Amino acid sequence: MTDNTTLKRSLGVWSIVALGLGYMTPTVVFDTFGIVSKLTNGVVPMAYLVALLVMVLTAISYGKMVQVFPAAGSAYTYTRETMGPHLGFLVGWTSLLDYLLLPLVNALIIRIYMESLFPNVPVWIWVFAYVIVVTAINAYSMESTSNLNFILVVFTICLIGIFIILASVQLYHGMGNGTLFTIHPLSHENVKLVAILTGATVVAFSFIGFDAITMYTEEAKDTSTVPRAILLTVLIGGGIFFIASYFTQSLFPDVSKFENVDDTLPEIGLYVGGKFFQLLFIAGAFAATVASGLASHASASRLLFVMGRNGVLPKKTFGYLHPKFRTPVFTVVLTGIVSLFAIGPNLELIASVINFGALIAFTFVNISVIVHFYIRQKRRSGSETFKYLIMPSFGALATGVLWYHLHADAFIGGIVWLIIGIIYMLFITRFFKKELGSMDSIDDLESLDKEIFKEEEEKIKVLK
């Protein structure tokens, strides 16, 4: 007899890697290219290398912690369990900002794509149409999209491969730097370290999502699968970002050729492969962005729902589950309303604000390793000191450096959000006299779904 209360362990390492890459959306490297090239003065690949180093150190720390807390892998969980519920809440609160803004970013990117194809159509129409469709799909059903994600990831990587071939041909014919092999995209006389670090804070946004695959821990074939998948996702994603940005930077040493620096993907496709490839490029990026948008919308609404059901947010509204669709309709609609703000802001600002929360979360994941293994368990032999003190210390320091170099407006916005979180925590705990509810989303949601479904079945029996 099978146990129907547990998730099926069917995912291998490459299935999980594909899910992680799908969440990261590899084509985002072309969307943010103009912004980062302007910030770094033409060394986008170098910014990706710096961000990749930081993410690898953090991915290793995630791998260590997910084996200790396999049921609910998140920066919030690790901080709460190692450093207390109140600090854990604040880390979770800053991460909530990422969850809410990621669907907005996808709506913003879709807006820019459609604006490039139909410049005379008001932008609010595209935002409203996209948000309504995505919100409706999430309100109706929240089934797994792993197979769709896998197909889209393969398609996206193939498109990037075609881009590299076309870029090589253009470089051979003298476009941009006019050569395949040059140090110019990595370093030149006008490059400054501060500029590279500032650029790295923006491209760190490209890696957001690799940590989301910890949610598949209970569906992995064995416990060692997820740590390997996390590291592979970062390395493969980082490799794609670096190679794609190297060829793009070689073709476009500066941003003077672009009309819209906020999202350069449509123009890159046009200059490299003509109108047909531009349409193909946008279509692939559009599909990948929609898939990522569906996933991020679902994640945000589910997290808000669980926070409501567990009393962290008002239970009556945030904890409501539709009796027929069995979806958290209120939080799905609320996430859609937040996404409507894509009508106004630019991609650079929103990406930086998202990174505020993400980099804080990454910093505390690294610190959690030190507290749990080195301080609490006192694992302090030579090799263990390196694994549980030195490496996570470098990871925490590196994410801290990127956090320090965030966009000023994003830093202010993030601090305001954090202050709101502190005030809210004091309110719901009555100045620490009451315990905090949980933000865990996997186990709680599974059990709550079953509970609600059982309640509805009993109501139907009574009515009959």
C-alpha positions as a printed NumPy array, in Angstrom:
array([[  0.   ,   0.   ,   0.   ],
       [  1.438,   3.372,  -1.009],
       [  1.517,   6.369,   1.267],
       [ -0.634,   9.067,  -0.346],
       [  0.439,  11.743,   2.104],
       [  3.96 ,  12.072,   0.728],
       [  5.189,  13.392,  -2.58 ],
       [  6.456,  10.952,  -5.193],
       [ 10.249,  10.765,  -5.386],
       [ 10.61 ,  10.812,  -9.162],
       [ 12.905,  13.738, -10.016],
       [ 16.5  ,  13.112, -11.035],
       [ 19.266,  15.691, -10.923],
       [ 18.811,  16.875, -14.53 ],
       [ 15.031,  17.241, -14.164],
       [ 15.603,  19.521, -11.182],
       [ 18.338,  21.452, -13.031],
       [ 15.919,  22.037, -15.931],
       [ 13.322,  23.401, -13.491],
       [ 15.936,  25.716, -11.961],
       [ 17.093,  27.003, -15.35 ],
       [ 13.47 ,  27.529, -16.395],
       [ 12.894,  29.66 , -13.316],
       [ 16.073,  31.675, -14.046],
       [ 14.987,  32.43 , -17.656],
       [ 18.353,  32.375, -19.559],
       [ 17.25 ,  35.026, -22.094],
       [ 17.243,  37.643, -19.32 ],
       [ 20.951,  38.184, -20.107],
       [ 19.865,  39.986, -23.305],
       [ 17.116,  41.945, -21.559],
       [ 19.481,  43.523, -19.017],
       [ 22.522,  43.79 , -21.32 ],
       [ 22.129,  47.496, -22.105],
       [ 21.603,  48.447, -18.455],
       [ 24.663,  46.498, -17.27 ],
       [ 26.866,  47.556, -20.185],
       [ 26.149,  51.192, -19.337],
       [ 26.866,  50.612, -15.63 ],
       [ 30.115,  48.683, -16.19 ],
       [ 31.349,  50.748, -19.147],
       [ 31.293,  47.75 , -21.471],
       [ 32.392,  44.706, -19.449],
       [ 29.136,  42.807, -18.856],
       [ 30.826,  39.337, -18.892],
       [ 33.091,  40.445, -16.024],
       [ 30.045,  41.438, -13.956],
       [ 28.6  ,  37.969, -14.575],
       [ 31.863,  36.327, -13.476],
       [ 31.796,  38.242, -10.186],
       [ 28.128,  37.388,  -9.615],
       [ 28.785,  33.735, -10.529],
       [ 31.556,  33.456,  -7.928],
       [ 29.219,  34.835,  -5.248],
       [ 26.386,  32.526,  -6.314],
       [ 28.602,  29.414,  -6.356],
       [ 29.667,  30.05 ,  -2.748],
       [ 26.036,  30.6  ,  -1.769],
       [ 24.863,  27.531,  -3.728],
       [ 27.338,  25.378,  -1.785],
       [ 25.883,  26.749,   1.461],
       [ 22.344,  26.019,   0.256],
       [ 23.473,  22.462,  -0.519],
       [ 24.736,  22.005,   3.033],
       [ 21.597,  23.41 ,   4.678],
       [ 19.062,  21.594,   2.478],
       [ 20.423,  18.289,   3.781],
       [ 19.852,  19.44 ,   7.37 ],
       [ 16.341,  20.825,   6.706],
       [ 15.131,  18.84 ,   3.664],
       [ 11.387,  19.345,   4.098],
       [ 11.353,  23.146,   3.788],
       [ 14.441,  24.605,   2.217],
       [ 14.549,  28.389,   2.381],
       [ 16.705,  31.168,   3.764],
       [ 13.868,  31.946,   6.182],
       [ 13.812,  28.372,   7.521],
       [ 17.575,  28.152,   7.911],
       [ 17.784,  31.504,   9.723],
       [ 14.813,  30.732,  11.964],
       [ 16.182,  27.326,  12.981],
       [ 19.745,  28.509,  13.579],
       [ 19.366,  32.1  ,  14.79 ],
       [ 15.845,  32.419,  16.109],
       [ 12.298,  33.079,  14.828],
       [ 12.44 ,  36.888,  14.887],
       [ 15.552,  37.219,  12.737],
       [ 14.159,  34.437,  10.566],
       [ 10.936,  36.395,  10.111],
       [ 12.83 ,  39.488,   8.92 ],
       [ 14.84 ,  37.414,   6.411],
       [ 11.565,  35.884,   5.223],
       [  9.965,  39.328,   5.041],
       [ 12.712,  40.652,   2.758],
       [ 12.383,  37.508,   0.619],
       [  8.644,  38.194,   0.365],
       [  9.56 ,  41.362,  -1.541],
       [ 11.316,  39.192,  -4.16 ],
       [  8.298,  36.896,  -4.463],
       [  5.946,  39.842,  -5.   ],
       [  8.165,  41.67 ,  -7.499],
       [  9.274,  38.733,  -9.681],
       [  5.817,  38.452, -11.344],
       [  5.966,  42.228, -11.88 ],
       [  9.349,  41.887, -13.608],
       [  7.953,  39.29 , -16.016],
       [  5.033,  41.588, -16.807],
       [  7.496,  44.45 , -17.353],
       [  9.631,  42.411, -19.763],
       [  6.542,  41.297, -21.725],
       [  5.481,  44.955, -21.917],
       [  8.849,  45.935, -23.42 ],
       [  8.739,  43.074, -25.97 ],
       [  5.273,  44.077, -27.184],
       [  6.2  ,  47.755, -27.156],
       [  9.127,  47.025, -29.504],
       [  6.83 ,  45.21 , -31.96 ],
       [  3.824,  47.563, -31.655],
       [  5.206,  50.978, -30.64 ],
       [  1.925,  52.808, -31.313],
       [ -0.165,  50.713, -28.91 ],
       [ -0.452,  52.095, -25.33 ],
       [  1.747,  50.02 , -23.007],
       [ -0.937,  49.608, -20.339],
       [ -2.946,  47.416, -22.713],
       [ -0.168,  44.789, -22.859],
       [  0.342,  44.851, -19.094],
       [ -3.381,  44.491, -18.361],
       [ -3.821,  41.692, -20.935],
       [ -0.818,  39.726, -19.671],
       [ -1.686,  40.12 , -15.973],
       [ -5.342,  39.13 , -16.51 ],
       [ -4.372,  35.949, -18.399],
       [ -1.686,  34.862, -15.925],
       [ -3.901,  35.67 , -12.927],
       [ -6.834,  33.741, -14.425],
       [ -4.694,  30.666, -15.125],
       [ -3.3  ,  30.676, -11.574],
       [ -6.758,  31.209, -10.069],
       [ -8.175,  28.272, -12.054],
       [ -5.395,  25.725, -11.636],
       [ -1.937,  25.412, -10.082],
       [ -0.81 ,  22.13 , -11.651],
       [  2.86 ,  21.413, -12.216],
       [  4.451,  22.98 , -15.312],
       [  7.737,  21.038, -15.14 ],
       [  7.294,  19.394, -18.581],
       [  6.494,  22.754, -20.194],
       [  9.462,  24.34 , -18.437],
       [ 11.777,  21.594, -19.708],
       [ 10.646,  22.118, -23.321],
       [ 11.004,  25.894, -23.026],
       [ 14.479,  25.603, -21.472],
       [ 15.676,  23.385, -24.328],
       [ 14.134,  25.777, -26.868],
       [ 15.709,  28.806, -25.166],
       [ 19.176,  27.226, -25.038],
       [ 18.872,  26.28 , -28.721],
       [ 17.977,  29.895, -29.543],
       [ 21.012,  31.135, -27.614],
       [ 23.122,  28.613, -29.553],
       [ 21.776,  30.016, -32.85 ],
       [ 22.513,  33.526, -31.569],
       [ 26.163,  32.577, -30.866],
       [ 26.535,  31.152, -34.389],
       [ 25.041,  34.283, -35.979],
       [ 27.135,  36.504, -33.692],
       [ 30.296,  34.653, -34.742],
       [ 29.442,  35.264, -38.401],
       [ 28.819,  38.972, -37.746],
       [ 32.097,  39.304, -35.818],
       [ 33.937,  37.561, -38.664],
       [ 32.52 ,  40.16 , -41.044],
       [ 33.765,  43.035, -38.884],
       [ 30.825,  43.933, -36.663],
       [ 31.656,  45.294, -33.188],
       [ 35.172,  44.291, -32.109],
       [ 35.56 ,  42.385, -35.37 ],
       [ 37.126,  39.293, -33.77 ],
       [ 35.95 ,  36.214, -31.878],
       [ 38.742,  36.29 , -29.307],
       [ 39.395,  39.539, -27.486],
       [ 39.987,  40.647, -23.898],
       [ 38.034,  43.859, -24.45 ],
       [ 34.659,  42.527, -23.139],
       [ 36.435,  41.564, -19.896],
       [ 38.835,  44.42 , -19.307],
       [ 39.991,  47.707, -20.802],
       [ 41.526,  50.965, -19.596],
       [ 38.238,  52.648, -18.637],
       [ 37.029,  49.841, -16.339],
       [ 36.679,  50.434, -12.593],
       [ 36.115,  47.825,  -9.871],
       [ 33.222,  49.795,  -8.335],
       [ 31.462,  49.807, -11.71 ],
       [ 31.885,  46.04 , -12.061],
       [ 30.486,  45.457,  -8.562],
       [ 27.542,  47.747,  -9.303],
       [ 26.888,  45.823, -12.505],
       [ 27.163,  42.534, -10.595],
       [ 24.356,  43.662,  -8.256],
       [ 22.064,  43.94 , -11.294],
       [ 23.098,  40.664, -12.986],
       [ 22.707,  38.841,  -9.669],
       [ 19.004,  39.214, -10.482],
       [ 19.596,  36.78 , -13.383],
       [ 20.504,  34.019, -10.923],
       [ 17.413,  34.428,  -8.746],
       [ 15.499,  31.178,  -8.925],
       [ 18.355,  28.717,  -8.422],
       [ 17.429,  28.548,  -4.726],
       [ 13.763,  27.874,  -5.601],
       [ 14.621,  24.287,  -6.558],
       [ 15.025,  23.455,  -2.867],
       [ 11.213,  23.126,  -2.929],
       [ 11.663,  19.868,  -4.878],
       [ 13.643,  18.205,  -2.084],
       [ 10.81 ,  15.826,  -1.184],
       [ 10.367,  14.838,  -4.833],
       [ 14.057,  14.102,  -5.488],
       [ 15.117,  10.478,  -5.959],
       [ 17.693,  10.729,  -3.169],
       [ 18.91 ,  13.315,  -0.676],
       [ 22.154,  14.02 ,  -2.547],
       [ 20.293,  15.064,  -5.709],
       [ 19.244,  18.577,  -4.662],
       [ 22.654,  19.913,  -3.494],
       [ 24.22 ,  18.726,  -6.779],
       [ 21.312,  20.167,  -8.771],
       [ 21.643,  23.55 ,  -7.042],
       [ 25.345,  23.807,  -7.868],
       [ 24.865,  22.543, -11.443],
       [ 22.035,  25.028, -12.023],
       [ 24.252,  27.927, -10.931],
       [ 27.26 ,  26.739, -12.967],
       [ 25.286,  25.99 , -16.148],
       [ 23.197,  29.151, -15.836],
       [ 26.314,  31.208, -15.113],
       [ 28.097,  29.631, -18.088],
       [ 25.207,  30.514, -20.4  ],
       [ 25.09 ,  34.08 , -19.065],
       [ 28.861,  34.54 , -19.443],
       [ 29.143,  33.135, -22.991],
       [ 26.038,  34.966, -24.227],
       [ 27.168,  38.265, -22.684],
       [ 30.718,  37.819, -24.062],
       [ 29.461,  37.533, -27.648],
       [ 26.921,  40.329, -27.136],
       [ 29.559,  42.647, -25.653],
       [ 31.916,  41.833, -28.54 ],
       [ 29.191,  42.808, -31.001],
       [ 28.168,  45.929, -29.076],
       [ 31.171,  47.457, -27.223],
       [ 28.902,  50.273, -26.012],
       [ 25.177,  51.065, -25.918],
       [ 25.201,  53.794, -28.577],
       [ 23.476,  51.539, -31.123],
       [ 20.423,  50.871, -28.954],
       [ 17.284,  52.999, -28.883],
       [ 15.9  ,  51.257, -25.757],
       [ 18.683,  50.582, -23.262],
       [ 16.215,  49.303, -20.62 ],
       [ 15.617,  46.091, -22.623],
       [ 17.964,  45.404, -25.524],
       [ 16.827,  41.876, -26.481],
       [ 14.582,  42.892, -29.427],
       [ 17.272,  45.125, -30.975],
       [ 20.015,  42.539, -30.402],
       [ 17.948,  39.993, -32.324],
       [ 17.376,  42.479, -35.158],
       [ 21.034,  43.54 , -35.535],
       [ 22.415,  39.993, -35.322],
       [ 19.951,  38.043, -37.491],
       [ 17.542,  40.433, -39.167],
       [ 13.78 ,  40.78 , -38.775],
       [ 13.004,  37.043, -38.921],
       [ 15.492,  36.134, -36.182],
       [ 14.269,  39.101, -34.128],
       [ 10.732,  37.703, -34.204],
       [ 12.007,  34.196, -33.378],
       [ 14.197,  35.579, -30.592],
       [ 11.337,  37.581, -29.078],
       [  8.957,  34.603, -29.427],
       [ 11.356,  32.327, -27.542],
       [ 12.042,  34.924, -24.864],
       [  8.309,  35.681, -24.649],
       [  7.451,  32.008, -24.074],
       [ 10.198,  31.594, -21.458],
       [  9.127,  34.784, -19.672],
       [  5.47 ,  33.702, -19.59 ],
       [  6.455,  30.294, -18.164],
       [  8.599,  32.006, -15.539],
       [  5.763,  34.458, -14.895],
       [  3.274,  31.649, -14.27 ],
       [  5.686,  29.943, -11.863],
       [  6.614,  33.123,  -9.971],
       [  2.951,  34.208,  -9.751],
       [  2.02 ,  30.812,  -8.329],
       [  4.925,  30.879,  -5.849],
       [  4.073,  34.365,  -4.578],
       [  0.378,  33.619,  -4.144],
       [  1.054,  30.286,  -2.417],
       [  3.5  ,  31.877,   0.024],
       [  1.009,  34.64 ,   0.894],
       [ -1.711,  32.001,   1.317],
       [  0.345,  29.904,   3.739],
       [  1.315,  33.017,   5.701],
       [ -2.412,  33.757,   5.977],
       [ -3.386,  30.224,   7.006],
       [ -0.664,  30.216,   9.655],
       [ -1.63 ,  33.61 ,  11.079],
       [  1.37 ,  35.63 ,   9.871],
       [ -1.039,  37.63 ,   7.67 ],
       [ -4.81 ,  38.17 ,   8.266],
       [ -6.253,  34.652,   8.067],
       [ -9.763,  35.439,   6.835],
       [ -8.567,  37.011,   3.56 ],
       [ -5.055,  35.685,   2.9  ],
       [ -5.945,  32.169,   4.094],
       [ -9.027,  31.826,   1.868],
       [ -9.069,  28.827,  -0.468],
       [-11.663,  28.676,  -3.264],
       [-13.921,  25.657,  -2.572],
       [-14.255,  24.657,  -6.23 ],
       [-10.874,  25.506,  -7.767],
       [ -8.965,  24.826,  -4.501],
       [ -6.699,  27.794,  -5.237],
       [ -5.941,  30.844,  -3.044],
       [ -7.947,  33.242,  -5.204],
       [ -7.434,  36.325,  -3.021],
       [ -3.625,  36.055,  -2.971],
       [ -3.552,  35.196,  -6.693],
       [ -5.53 ,  38.364,  -7.497],
       [ -3.422,  40.426,  -5.073],
       [ -0.236,  39.246,  -6.833],
       [ -1.834,  40.244, -10.135],
       [ -2.648,  43.712,  -8.796],
       [  1.001,  44.186,  -7.758],
       [  2.058,  43.082, -11.267],
       [ -0.007,  45.907, -12.797],
       [  2.65 ,  48.338, -11.56 ],
       [  4.745,  47.091, -14.511],
       [  3.104,  49.928, -16.456],
       [  5.439,  52.468, -14.885],
       [  8.905,  51.514, -13.54 ],
       [ 12.058,  50.553, -15.431],
       [ 13.758,  47.145, -15.326],
       [ 16.973,  48.361, -13.655],
       [ 15.177,  49.742, -10.583],
       [ 12.914,  46.708, -10.047],
       [ 15.814,  44.262, -10.552],
       [ 17.835,  46.15 ,  -7.941],
       [ 14.964,  46.177,  -5.436],
       [ 14.531,  42.415,  -5.877],
       [ 18.249,  41.929,  -5.296],
       [ 18.002,  43.797,  -1.983],
       [ 15.968,  40.971,  -0.477],
       [ 17.715,  38.197,  -2.37 ],
       [ 21.213,  39.252,  -1.304],
       [ 20.125,  39.536,   2.333],
       [ 18.653,  36.033,   2.111],
       [ 21.83 ,  34.68 ,   0.483],
       [ 23.979,  36.328,   3.171],
       [ 22.001,  34.652,   5.956],
       [ 22.115,  31.246,   4.259],
       [ 25.918,  31.479,   4.431],
       [ 25.803,  32.654,   8.051],
       [ 23.41 ,  29.791,   8.895],
       [ 26.055,  27.279,   7.811],
       [ 28.57 ,  28.83 ,  10.209],
       [ 26.104,  28.918,  13.119],
       [ 24.752,  25.409,  12.611],
       [ 27.9  ,  23.434,  11.802],
       [ 30.813,  25.439,  13.198],
       [ 29.289,  27.014,  16.32 ],
       [ 26.503,  24.635,  17.387],
       [ 27.89 ,  21.293,  16.248],
       [ 31.501,  22.398,  16.844],
       [ 32.776,  20.765,  13.667],
       [ 36.166,  22.45 ,  13.685],
       [ 38.78 ,  20.096,  12.248],
       [ 41.021,  21.445,   9.479],
       [ 38.795,  20.44 ,   6.554],
       [ 35.611,  21.236,   8.495],
       [ 36.865,  24.727,   9.365],
       [ 37.371,  25.339,   5.659],
       [ 33.907,  23.933,   4.742],
       [ 31.866,  25.385,   7.58 ],
       [ 33.667,  28.642,   8.437],
       [ 35.986,  29.922,   5.709],
       [ 33.86 ,  29.172,   2.606],
       [ 30.531,  30.449,   3.989],
       [ 32.336,  33.497,   5.44 ],
       [ 33.593,  34.352,   1.947],
       [ 30.059,  33.772,   0.616],
       [ 28.505,  36.067,   3.235],
       [ 31.171,  38.726,   2.664],
       [ 30.758,  38.576,  -1.11 ],
       [ 26.953,  38.908,  -0.99 ],
       [ 27.385,  41.715,   1.547],
       [ 29.691,  43.597,  -0.85 ],
       [ 27.128,  43.297,  -3.672],
       [ 24.353,  44.396,  -1.316],
       [ 26.395,  47.485,  -0.376],
       [ 26.725,  48.467,  -4.059],
       [ 23.002,  48.306,  -4.828],
       [ 21.201,  51.109,  -6.68 ],
       [ 20.526,  53.946,  -4.171],
       [ 16.763,  53.995,  -4.812],
       [ 16.594,  50.217,  -4.406],
       [ 18.525,  50.452,  -1.14 ],
       [ 16.091,  53.068,   0.2  ],
       [ 13.07 ,  51.045,  -0.941],
       [ 14.472,  47.88 ,   0.625],
       [ 15.199,  49.599,   3.949],
       [ 11.648,  51.017,   4.026],
       [ 10.257,  47.513,   3.377],
       [ 12.448,  46.109,   6.166],
       [ 11.271,  48.795,   8.615],
       [  7.654,  47.966,   7.744],
       [  8.493,  44.32 ,   8.482],
       [  9.951,  45.188,  11.891],
       [  6.866,  47.263,  12.806],
       [  4.557,  44.483,  11.599],
       [  6.492,  41.853,  13.564],
       [  6.168,  43.938,  16.743],
       [  2.429,  44.273,  16.085],
       [  1.63 ,  40.578,  15.495],
       [  3.835,  39.432,  18.396],
       [  2.516,  42.189,  20.696],
       [  6.102,  43.286,  21.297],
       [  7.468,  39.708,  21.511],
       [  4.775,  38.466,  23.927],
       [  3.265,  36.159,  21.292],
       [  4.885,  33.526,  19.062],
       [  5.33 ,  34.106,  15.344],
       [  3.485,  32.005,  12.794],
       [  5.286,  29.998,  10.125],
       [  6.157,  30.975,   6.537],
       [  6.96 ,  27.394,   5.478],
       [  5.144,  26.659,   2.26 ],
       [  5.639,  23.027,   1.237],
       [  4.427,  20.783,   4.023],
       [  1.926,  23.287,   5.372],
       [  0.247,  23.8  ,   2.019],
       [  0.022,  20.076,   1.274],
       [ -1.617,  19.322,   4.618],
       [ -3.873,  22.375,   4.469],
       [ -5.041,  21.488,   0.964],
       [ -5.993,  18.006,   2.221],
       [ -7.704,  19.513,   5.269],
       [ -9.788,  21.942,   3.186],
       [-10.656,  19.234,   0.66 ],
       [-11.807,  16.942,   3.48 ],
       [-13.926,  19.735,   4.997],
       [-15.609,  20.407,   1.642],
       [-16.341,  16.689,   1.139],
       [-17.973,  16.506,   4.568],
       [-20.105,  19.588,   3.794],
       [-21.288,  17.975,   0.54 ],
       [-22.21 ,  14.754,   2.407],
       [-24.224,  16.76 ,   4.937],
       [-26.078,  18.612,   2.16 ],
       [-26.89 ,  15.325,   0.424]])
